Amino acid sequence: SLSQWVRACDALELPAQQREQLDAFIDQLYKDIEKETGDFLNCEGSGLYTLQSCCNHSCLPNAEASFPDNNFVLHLTAVEDIHRGEEICISYLDCCQRERSRHSRCKILQ
């Protein structure tokens, strides 16, 4: 996937000038792709995950869903202590969307 390739590029040890050129190329690539795909760029697939689908949204989540192995296995990881009986909440928004105003976040979630 594109995200795996970008991570591999980030791990390369390159001279400063080559690093700048590669970073500029990747930035432009993302911009060009976004023109064609819009927000769909952040979606690398879809599936139904019964545990994760039971989690409600919070703008201050105590857990996050991720695919760290770049496959179909979803990991639900606590980002802070969760006490017995406490609801597990994730954010339905990506990092950039969570930084927006409350009004903007509500509009996105509708």
Secondary structure as the mmCIF struct_conf table of DSSP 4:
data_model
#
loop_
_struct_conf.conf_type_id
_struct_conf.id
_struct_conf.beg_label_comp_id
_struct_conf.beg_label_asym_id
_struct_conf.beg_label_seq_id
_struct_conf.end_label_comp_id
_struct_conf.end_label_asym_id
_struct_conf.end_label_seq_id
HELX_RH_AL_P HELX_RH_AL_P1 LEU A 2 ALA A 11
HELX_RH_AL_P HELX_RH_AL_P2 ALA A 16 THR A 37
HELX_RH_3T_P HELX_RH_3T_P1 GLY A 38 ASN A 42
TURN_TY1_P TURN_TY1_P1 THR A 50 LEU A 51
HELX_RH_3T_P HELX_RH_3T_P2 GLN A 52 CYS A 54
HELX_LH_PP_P HELX_LH_PP_P1 CYS A 55 CYS A 55
STRN STRN1 ASN A 56 HIS A 57
BEND BEND1 CYS A 59 LEU A 60
BEND BEND2 ASN A 62 ASN A 62
STRN STRN2 ALA A 63 SER A 66
TURN_TY1_P TURN_TY1_P2 PRO A 68 ASP A 69
BEND BEND3 ASN A 70 PHE A 72
STRN STRN3 HIS A 75 ALA A 78
BEND BEND4 VAL A 79 GLU A 80
TURN_TY1_P TURN_TY1_P3 ARG A 84 GLY A 85
HELX_LH_PP_P HELX_LH_PP_P2 GLU A 86 ILE A 88
STRN STRN4 CYS A 89 ILE A 90
BEND BEND5 TYR A 92 LEU A 93
HELX_RH_AL_P HELX_RH_AL_P3 CYS A 95 ARG A 98
TURN_TY1_P TURN_TY1_P4 GLU A 99 GLU A 99
BEND BEND6 ARG A 100 ARG A 100
HELX_RH_AL_P HELX_RH_AL_P4 ARG A 102 LEU A 109
#
